[in-house]
Amino acid sequence: MANETGLETLGPKDTTLLGEYSDVHMNVFGTPLRVMDHAQGARIWDVDGNEYLDFLGGIAVNSLGYAHPAWTKALNEQAAKVAHTSNYFATVPQITLAGKLIEKAGAPEGSLVYFGNSGAEANEAAMKLAKLHGRTMDNATGKPARILALTHGFHGRTLGALSITWKPVIREPFEPLLPATEFVTSGDVESLRAAFAASDERGPVAAVIMELIQGEAGVLPVGADFVKEARALCDEHGSLLIIDEVQTGVGRTGAWFAFQRDDLSGGVTPDAITFAKGVAGGFPMGGLIAFGKRNASLFTPGSHGSTFAGNPLGCACGVATIDTIESDHLIENAEERGKQLRGALDSCGNPLITGTRGRGLLNAALLAHPCAHAAANWAMEHGLIVNPVAPGALRMAPPLIISADDVDKAVEVLSAIPDDLPDD
Ligand SMILES: Cc1ncc(COP(=O)(O)O)c(C=O)c1O
């Protein structure tokens, strides 16, 4: 079966199974690219036996790569012990993981964790925290306190998270969404100041929520000066600064969390961060750290919850992920391999690749013309998985264990992508 670039074919098993997939799944993801069978390290094989070097990592999820021995051991041992309890009970991995996350975030005394199951749920929790905070603010307007988010930001697809997710094509069909949510222009301090200045008419600002690198928008840093201004305005107005670290967190950008990189955050400390994706290395898991005793005590019994929140399997995988990142120096690896990748692509000589963007192992190759889908298809046909995150950008988020050799191999494929592919 030829794909739209006219390149290559899908194997026979892939083709049959993808037909069967479409017969039984709602079409929210489009037709998947391949049916995957098994994986190891940074490599994955489809049902026809084709091998791929995975530079997407389940979209920044598979921190340790596939089937890492420490991760599979933790998962198997926990599954044999206790897989689920409900939140009427606690488990040891849950307590351990929360402590490790607080420590790695360098969060101040009194900081506390809430666990959920995904990035969207983590941001739902953060928005509820912001709403509770908003109720404590001076407010003569009689209007609810507002949550400000950034243009081009992505926070998830549940109705609350979607209210603060920018992309009109995914948000607008579900409007009206949450009231008292507003967008300010990413990177534009005047837009941010204007939103705060309107507090006397429109209601106070309960929180500003933002990513430091807008991953879904094409790996776009929002700018340290902008973040510093957001911190200053939040301090002045008593608002919370919430950083969405769902994509950037847990070592991805060459720091435990992106806010710990001064070149992304300007050195500010947030009031809360959300995390998910890479935290449990492939097991569904997300959550929130509220910084400091005051913010951490906004939630009280009954404020929030979820049946699977803090699931012991996810927490055991999280502990194994964090411990391995630490013992195997994977944050340093993310920083070094990221530099290697950007450096090699910047000088690869392919006229299609005009530059790179990113930190650590969250990167984009920028394209001379908007042919990202065809370029990603071409790379896949040549054994490399990258993601056409925007028409002019290929996103790369390989596992943090990626080797220098594998970075070279990826660059070799990307360097050879023809520059006359059709535009998206
Ligand atoms: C920054 C950010 N926040 C939130 C989400 C939503 O996470 P999930 O898909 O786990 O709900 C994503 C997913 O891509 C994300 O990149």
The ligand as an SDF file (V2000), in Angstrom:
LIG
                    3D

 16 16  0  0  0  0  0  0  0  0999 V2000
    2.5610   20.2140   27.9580 C   0  0  0  0  0  0  0  0  0  0  0  0
    1.4810   19.1940   27.9590 C   0  0  0  0  0  0  0  0  0  0  0  0
    0.5210   19.2610   28.8840 N   0  0  0  0  0  0  0  0  0  0  0  0
   -0.4610   18.3570   28.9280 C   0  0  0  0  0  0  0  0  0  0  0  0
   -0.5430   17.3350   28.0130 C   0  0  0  0  0  0  0  0  0  0  0  0
   -1.6520   16.3390   28.0830 C   0  0  0  0  0  0  0  0  0  0  0  0
   -1.1680   15.1380   28.5330 O   0  0  0  0  0  0  0  0  0  0  0  0
   -2.0030   13.7780   28.3100 P   0  0  0  0  0  0  0  0  0  0  0  0
   -1.9920   13.5070   26.8560 O   0  0  0  0  0  0  0  0  0  0  0  0
   -1.2690   12.7670   29.1310 O   0  0  0  0  0  0  0  0  0  0  0  0
   -3.3680   14.0370   28.8400 O   0  0  0  0  0  0  0  0  0  0  0  0
    0.4400   17.2330   27.0350 C   0  0  0  0  0  0  0  0  0  0  0  0
    0.3780   16.1470   26.0270 C   0  0  0  0  0  0  0  0  0  0  0  0
    0.9730   16.1990   24.9900 O   0  0  0  0  0  0  0  0  0  0  0  0
    1.4730   18.1840   26.9950 C   0  0  0  0  0  0  0  0  0  0  0  0
    2.4350   18.1320   26.0680 O   0  0  0  0  0  0  0  0  0  0  0  0
  1  2  1  0
  2  3  1  0
  2 15  2  0
  3  4  2  0
  4  5  1  0
  5  6  1  0
  5 12  2  0
  6  7  1  0
  7  8  1  0
  8  9  2  0
  8 10  1  0
  8 11  1  0
 12 13  1  0
 12 15  1  0
 13 14  2  0
 15 16  1  0
M  END
$$$$
